[in-house]
Amino acid sequence: MNACDAVRLERRADGVAWIIIDRPGVRNAMSSAMWSAFGACIGAVAADESVRALIVGGVQRAFVSGADIGEMTPGVGPSAGVAYEDSVEAVLRALEALTVVTIAAVSGACTGGGVVLAAACDLRYGSADARVGMPIARTLGNITSAANVARVADVIGTARALEWLVTARLSDSDAAERAGFFNAVLPDFTALSAHAQTVAAGVARNAPLTVRAAKELVRRLRAAGRHNVADRDLLELCYGSDDFREGARAFVEKRVPHFEGR
């Protein structure tokens, strides 16, 4: 499956568009090509005045389970890790820059980069089978960027964001709703998709300038300090470590990694 098949834009009724992530064999793990395709979909939405709301969703068993680690294993190192984070950041900024309201419809696995992608959306709804968290301290031994930590902290608070990072535990849908990550939880995938479409259609009927202004006010509040936090030294520390190389190998070999702190 190529990236264009795995990430597609669908225009539906009532001025609502969907970006569908469809790579179920790896629970929608995002390759670099898929992030690029996602960015192209965002560009198409930005250029289409008929789109008044955007929903981001995955296939039934997963939203996004994180990065395609198999793709990152060859030649992994600090510069490659930083370059990857920078490329994803460009896509997330484009998503946040859209003037239409964006909604994440989350079912199944929503981990690592999936959490960040959902946090970059304006609203988040989950299905009862959603599992949410940032388990990289247990699985890979890398770190995400300051901007991504800020995105998650904007939604669930800094204390909870730190807890998710350092404990590496996954939250079920009810716990994620209590944490403030989900605006609401629906019983199953079908109900989730219908609810997201209904909310998006309702937003699309509202005054466009009011919706745009509300989004911009929140964006300005959130962006005040997000991009002024130094993080390159920490990204290079983790992506260049023996622990990250061990984590990536263990992921591919389907075993528990052994971390040594170097």
Secondary structure, DSSP 8 states (H G I E B T S, - for coil): --HHHHEEEEE-GGGEEEEEE--GGGTT-B-HHHHHHHHHHHHHHHT-TT--EEEEEE-TTEEE--B-HHHHSTT--HHHHHHHHHHHHHHHHHHHH-SSEEEEEE-SEEETHHHHHHHHSSEEEEETT-EEE-THHHHT-----HHHHHHHHHHH-HHHHHHHHHH---EEHHHHHHTTS-SEEESSHHHHHHHHHHHHHHHHHS-HHHHHHHHHHHHHHHHHHHTTS--HHHHHHHHTSHHHHHHHHHHHHTS-------
